[in-house]
Amino acid sequence: MLGKHKIVVDTWCEVRPLLKHVADGEFWNINDVEIDPAAVYIVGRTQLRENYKKFRAMCRDNPGSVVFCNLAEGSQTVQHHMMYLKINEFVHQKDMLLMSSGDLDPMYNHFGTDCHFTHIVDFLENIEFSKQSPEIYAKQDKPYDFLLLNGRLRPHRKYLLHKLRQLGLLDRALYSCLQPQVSWVSSSFLSLDEMQDSEPIKLLPPQYEIERAVPNLDKEVPLNAVDGFVKPWLFNDTWGDAIVNPQLYIDTYFSVVTETVFDYPYSFRTEKIYKPILMAHPWVAVANQGFYRDIRRAGFKTFDHLIDESFDSIENSNDRMERIIATIRDICYNGPREFMLAAEEVCKYNQQHLREYNQQQRNNFARDFESYLTRNERS
């Protein structure tokens, strides 16, 4: 029991490890379960997609008895998943409850947590790799100015690559791009023609890739990947981008973090920002309005003593992007080594705070989720 709430958890669900100790039951397939009207069912997206009619009926007959859990998504991306799964109406009416990562418009009444992504600090490989962070500051002559990792080619990433290439800065970057075509339908940055233009697939050199991906670097990149997205092939269908390779950070002065969300004013903090924090690496985030504000609210420090971070308050996405690009340019022109050295103390603080924040998120998860369920009880 979670307080007075009887909990039954989908075994496919990302939240299972955090609720296992309070769960009254688990299920592999909801169709094999005798539904208890007094219980709350925590359901992942695969289960929901495959048994949509069943859960729709549960929401209709017993509102609030189903919690859709999608910790791998947040903010704008979880909105798209809700539309795809046709549950927007249920969530709006609170007939179905929602658990996701990051922040969301209050009208969704969701339970938000960062623990799915901060959990990368507990991976054994990452614990060992993070011990090499002093080497970042010991090596002051580096082959690259900055690190720029890109998976899906979202519009803000394509535009950033285009502008950095124009400025001659991409040649000074250690960067990747794992999708040739823009994966988002709408964009405030790109015309329809520009969205059709291909970006070359760019894999990291072997010394910078994680161990499980290195054997694939000698193979021909598949041309038949879904949407041209080669990350599943590269990492053998695992969450490979949650693992760090310390050499990426040792050989660059700072990270340019292209977060998942840019146009939507609610933050989604993923492994993309937590990896440089884990490695005590300075960073500039290419993200939504308010991202810096929100990460400071989580207890992290930023670099406003070194750069002008007022772009974080700019609502217009185009204007915010241009200011971020100007910031990256200025760091590169004025001395990335000096920026790195001046940022060291903040980075060390953030590295330690990430460990504490992750533990806090996990320790408080069950209690906070119980409060959420209590607030949403139907009389």
GIDASUL-V294129 format. One record per residue. N is the residue number from 1. PSI is psi in radians with two decimals (NA if undefined). Layout:
# GIDASUL-V294129
N:PSI
N:PSI
This chain:
# GIDASUL-V294129
1:2.51
2:1.63
3:-2.12
4:0.14
5:2.22
6:2.18
7:2.28
8:2.20
9:2.34
10:2.19
11:-0.32
12:-0.15
13:2.43
14:-0.42
15:-0.11
16:-0.82
17:-0.48
18:-0.32
19:-0.05
20:-0.64
21:-0.25
22:-0.04
23:2.47
24:-0.19
25:2.90
26:2.81
27:2.54
28:-0.65
29:2.11
30:-0.41
31:-0.27
32:0.08
33:2.39
34:2.00
35:2.24
36:2.00
37:-0.25
38:-0.06
39:2.77
40:2.24
41:2.12
42:2.10
43:2.28
44:3.02
45:-0.57
46:-0.81
47:-0.74
48:-0.75
49:-0.72
50:-0.32
51:0.75
52:-0.81
53:-0.64
54:-0.84
55:-0.54
56:-0.77
57:-0.67
58:-0.71
59:-0.63
60:-0.75
61:-0.52
62:1.32
63:2.38
64:0.04
65:-0.14
66:2.27
67:2.03
68:2.06
69:2.13
70:1.23
71:-0.28
72:-0.15
73:2.88
74:2.90
75:-2.20
76:-0.61
77:-0.60
78:-0.51
79:-0.80
80:-0.64
81:-0.68
82:-0.69
83:-0.75
84:-0.69
85:-0.06
86:0.78
87:0.11
88:-0.83
89:-0.73
90:-0.74
91:-0.75
92:-0.71
93:0.02
94:0.34
95:-0.50
96:2.32
97:2.88
98:2.31
99:2.18
100:3.08
101:2.84
102:-2.74
103:2.80
104:2.69
105:2.28
106:-0.37
107:-0.29
108:-0.21
109:0.85
110:2.82
111:2.00
112:2.52
113:2.68
114:0.01
115:-0.43
116:-0.64
117:-0.61
118:-0.34
119:-0.23
120:-0.36
121:-0.30
122:-0.16
123:2.32
124:-0.72
125:-0.76
126:-0.59
127:-0.79
128:-0.76
129:-0.62
130:-0.36
131:-0.24
132:0.06
133:-0.54
134:-0.44
135:-0.42
136:-0.76
137:-0.38
138:-0.57
139:1.76
140:-0.19
141:1.90
142:2.67
143:-0.31
144:2.61
145:-0.82
146:2.83
147:2.37
148:1.66
149:2.23
150:2.25
151:-1.69
152:2.49
153:1.34
154:2.75
155:-0.72
156:-0.51
157:-0.73
158:-0.77
159:-0.73
160:-0.81
161:-0.75
162:-0.83
163:-0.70
164:-0.60
165:-0.75
166:-0.66
167:-0.07
168:0.23
169:-0.38
170:-0.49
171:-0.31
172:0.12
173:2.60
174:1.87
175:2.82
176:2.76
177:2.06
178:0.27
179:2.29
180:-0.41
181:2.61
182:2.30
183:-0.04
184:2.47
185:-0.82
186:2.71
187:2.40
188:-0.11
189:-0.63
190:2.48
191:2.95
192:-0.71
193:-0.74
194:-0.59
195:-0.43
196:-0.33
197:2.46
198:2.56
199:2.27
200:2.41
201:2.28
202:1.90
203:2.72
204:2.62
205:2.66
206:-0.64
207:-0.22
208:-0.07
209:2.75
210:2.77
211:-0.74
212:-0.32
213:-0.36
214:-0.76
215:-0.50
216:-0.29
217:-0.39
218:-0.07
219:2.83
220:2.32
221:2.26
222:2.36
223:-0.21
224:0.31
225:2.56
226:2.17
227:0.29
228:0.15
229:2.00
230:0.00
231:-0.78
232:-0.69
233:-0.76
234:-0.75
235:0.27
236:0.76
237:0.58
238:2.94
239:1.11
240:-0.49
241:0.07
242:-0.20
243:2.40
244:2.64
245:1.96
246:-0.45
247:-0.49
248:-0.68
249:-0.58
250:-0.58
251:0.16
252:2.67
253:-0.55
254:2.86
255:2.40
256:1.94
257:1.87
258:1.59
259:2.90
260:-0.72
261:2.36
262:-0.74
263:-0.26
264:2.26
265:0.59
266:2.26
267:2.53
268:1.75
269:1.99
270:-3.03
271:-0.34
272:-0.69
273:-0.54
274:-0.39
275:-0.89
276:-0.58
277:-0.76
278:-0.66
279:0.11
280:0.79
281:2.31
282:2.68
283:2.70
284:2.17
285:2.25
286:1.67
287:-3.04
288:2.82
289:2.27
290:0.03
291:-0.80
292:-0.74
293:-0.80
294:-0.62
295:-0.50
296:-0.66
297:-0.46
298:0.05
299:0.00
300:2.74
301:2.66
302:-2.84
303:0.65
304:-0.19
305:-0.14
306:-0.58
307:2.80
308:1.90
309:0.32
310:-0.26
311:-0.40
312:-0.42
313:0.00
314:2.12
315:-0.72
316:2.12
317:-0.70
318:-0.80
319:-0.71
320:-0.74
321:-0.78
322:-0.66
323:-0.66
324:-0.75
325:-0.72
326:-0.63
327:-0.78
328:-0.79
329:-0.81
330:-0.70
331:-0.78
332:-0.70
333:-0.61
334:-0.16
335:1.56
336:-0.53
337:-0.77
338:-0.69
339:-0.80
340:-0.86
341:-0.68
342:-0.38
343:-0.08
344:-0.82
345:-0.71
346:-0.74
347:-0.69
348:-0.72
349:-0.84
350:-0.66
351:-0.81
352:-0.71
353:-0.57
354:-0.74
355:-0.76
356:-0.71
357:-0.73
358:-0.80
359:-0.70
360:-0.78
361:-0.74
362:-0.69
363:-0.64
364:-0.07
365:-0.94
366:-0.75
367:-0.82
368:-0.63
369:-0.66
370:-0.75
371:-0.70
372:-0.80
373:-0.71
374:-0.71
375:-0.45
376:0.31
377:2.48
378:2.38
379:NA
